[in-house]
Amino acid sequence: MTFRTLTDEDISIQDNAIRGTNEDAAMSKLSSVNTGYIQDEYIKYFLKRPTKRSPIINIGSYVRNKGLDTLIIKFLEIEDGKKQIVSLGAGSDTRYFNLKSSSRKFHKYFEIDFPENTAKKVAIIQTNKELSEIIGDDARIGSEIYASDYCLLSGDLREFIEDLVPRLESNGFDRSLSTLFLSECVMIYMDPMDSNKIVEWIGTNLNTTMFIVYEQILPNDAFGSIMLQNIKLRNIELRGIHAYPNLESQKDRYLSRGWIHAEAVDMNEVYDLYIDPKEHIRISKLEMLDELEEWHLLASHYCIAWAYKVTTESQKVLYDSVKFENYKNKRPY
Ligand SMILES: C[S@@+](CC[C@H](N)C(=O)[O-])C[C@H]1O[C@@H](n2cnc3c(N)ncnc32)[C@H](O)[C@@H]1O
């Protein structure tokens, strides 16, 4: 599959639509919170009003959140010195606030998004006492936020190396620290030429690093083509999906660029095997999920991929611990 060359006007229309996907992600998360799937005290502050989503979307947000949180917390628990996290295309993500309020230890949390989205986030944090207290009194807040353990930068990820890396570094990003990069439904919107520059730069310039990605896969079956058509109706293309259409290619993306270990699983696997059976029982009581077949189809079209790069065997043992626990044989039913 090839994409036609985009004009500046096309790019600006698409960028605008891509920025809008943040609102959608936040609404789905809030609906999942309000229905009882997820606990998140902070996401409500980032939306004007809640919208109720279908059970499939609620459960999808739950598995996405639970799966990513499991790996992120395991990364933070590795005893390998100070940790920093860089969230690419963070949008209205509230993970920093949730990690801090649950007393998770990290050195610094960086977030990057387009200026239009960071401006909204800055304004909300600035006027919300609860959020600004978490960030701390010493924060400098302007069009971006610079605090002791948090930094919100505006920029275009297509200019990661030339623009964002220098600004990350002048705000405390330290290449020598163990660093987690997150792309939660972000790199999929980018041309793989641009997103791979980020993957390659990290692999070349950091010795101890991990990447966690959540994004769509399987564009070529019937459900996948409808998914792409629906997205296209909103002026959006998943520009990365044909380069990384399945779990194998998701892993190869890192392994072929010098990362030493990579894994990828689809969301059916996460839900069926890696969610505690007690949670299955709890969430089955929240609302009726009639469309089981549709849920499985949707879940097979999203994946979590993760990869790491370390330099010693002892670190390899530590970073191998960032994986899901398999509950297959622990089901009471
Ligand atoms: C689907 S939203 C996901 C937001 C957040 N990661 C989450 O999961 O809640 C995608 C985000 O990526 C951002 N994004 C996409 N391409 C970007 C780029 N080239 N530069 C900066 N941000 C970008 C969008 O503005 C948007 O906020």
PDBQT file of the ligand as one rigid body, heavy atoms in Angstrom, charges set to zero:
ROOT
HETATM    1  C1  LIG A 401      -4.952   9.101  20.006  1.00  0.00    +0.000 C 
HETATM    2  S1  LIG A 401      -4.197  10.452  20.798  1.00  0.00    +0.000 S 
HETATM    3  C2  LIG A 401      -3.439   9.596  22.168  1.00  0.00    +0.000 C 
HETATM    4  C3  LIG A 401      -3.134  10.477  23.328  1.00  0.00    +0.000 C 
HETATM    5  C4  LIG A 401      -2.501   9.728  24.504  1.00  0.00    +0.000 C 
HETATM    6  N1  LIG A 401      -1.272   9.083  24.111  1.00  0.00    +0.000 N 
HETATM    7  C5  LIG A 401      -3.473   8.716  25.051  1.00  0.00    +0.000 C 
HETATM    8  O1  LIG A 401      -3.371   7.540  24.704  1.00  0.00    +0.000 OA
HETATM    9  O2  LIG A 401      -4.386   9.121  25.783  1.00  0.00    +0.000 OA
HETATM   10  C6  LIG A 401      -2.791  10.794  19.749  1.00  0.00    +0.000 C 
HETATM   11  C7  LIG A 401      -1.977  11.973  20.237  1.00  0.00    +0.000 C 
HETATM   12  O3  LIG A 401      -0.741  12.009  19.510  1.00  0.00    +0.000 OA
HETATM   13  C8  LIG A 401      -0.457  13.351  19.182  1.00  0.00    +0.000 C 
HETATM   14  N2  LIG A 401       0.419  13.374  18.005  1.00  0.00    +0.000 N 
HETATM   15  C9  LIG A 401       0.268  12.661  16.859  1.00  0.00    +0.000 A 
HETATM   16  N3  LIG A 401       1.232  12.992  15.966  1.00  0.00    +0.000 NA
HETATM   17  C10 LIG A 401       2.023  13.903  16.563  1.00  0.00    +0.000 A 
HETATM   18  C11 LIG A 401       3.170  14.630  16.163  1.00  0.00    +0.000 A 
HETATM   19  N4  LIG A 401       3.699  14.493  14.950  1.00  0.00    +0.000 N 
HETATM   20  N5  LIG A 401       3.717  15.505  17.038  1.00  0.00    +0.000 NA
HETATM   21  C12 LIG A 401       3.176  15.672  18.288  1.00  0.00    +0.000 A 
HETATM   22  N6  LIG A 401       2.089  15.020  18.719  1.00  0.00    +0.000 NA
HETATM   23  C13 LIG A 401       1.506  14.148  17.872  1.00  0.00    +0.000 A 
HETATM   24  C14 LIG A 401      -1.827  13.945  18.900  1.00  0.00    +0.000 C 
HETATM   25  O4  LIG A 401      -1.826  15.350  18.942  1.00  0.00    +0.000 OA
HETATM   26  C15 LIG A 401      -2.670  13.306  20.013  1.00  0.00    +0.000 C 
HETATM   27  O5  LIG A 401      -2.671  14.061  21.195  1.00  0.00    +0.000 OA
ENDROOT
TORSDOF 0
